[in-house]
């Protein structure tokens, strides 16, 4: 698409899409690092579930669960980088944190109907519990605290990153359970 854009427009028109990330000299060296970390963690979580999808002998219900999680976390990664929920909030005339709450509800439904086999595993359950609590803190501070409140932004954004880390542990634990299940089914020795 960018090739067509340059072909039909100009090199100058496409240059912003290929440029390195630059900030004003007044910006700190680690400008936007929190969002960068969050995007990485959400993307890595999606990749864990994409890897789990690769096994063709997995029960269909588990494949649906892996696909739902890969899709959801890929969307959240994209959303965090490109501020999609803010645009959707404007488009549908709702506060943007309600869009994230809707996604949280969708995740709960996926876990309830498709993920019950995994939730019983201690690491999966614990990481989901921590991720959910931090997600709730992020939503609380983003949507319901005064925007000029001291520490509101720090608490909201740090909760977002730590929630992303807990979600990555969740994705990794599910992938590990799937791989361990394959090993057990193939009569492979335990390599722990």
Secondary structure, DSSP 4 states (H G I P E B T S, - for coil): -HHHHHHHS-HHHHHHHHSPP---TTS-TTTTHHHHHHHHHHHHHHHHHHHHTT-TTS-HHHHHHHHHHHHHHHHHHHHHHHTHHHHHHHHTTS-HHHHHHHHHHHHHHHHHHH-HHHHTSHHHHHHHHHHHHHHHHHHHHHHSS-TTSTTHHHHHHHHHHHHHHHHHHHHHHHHHHHHHHHHHHTTPPP--
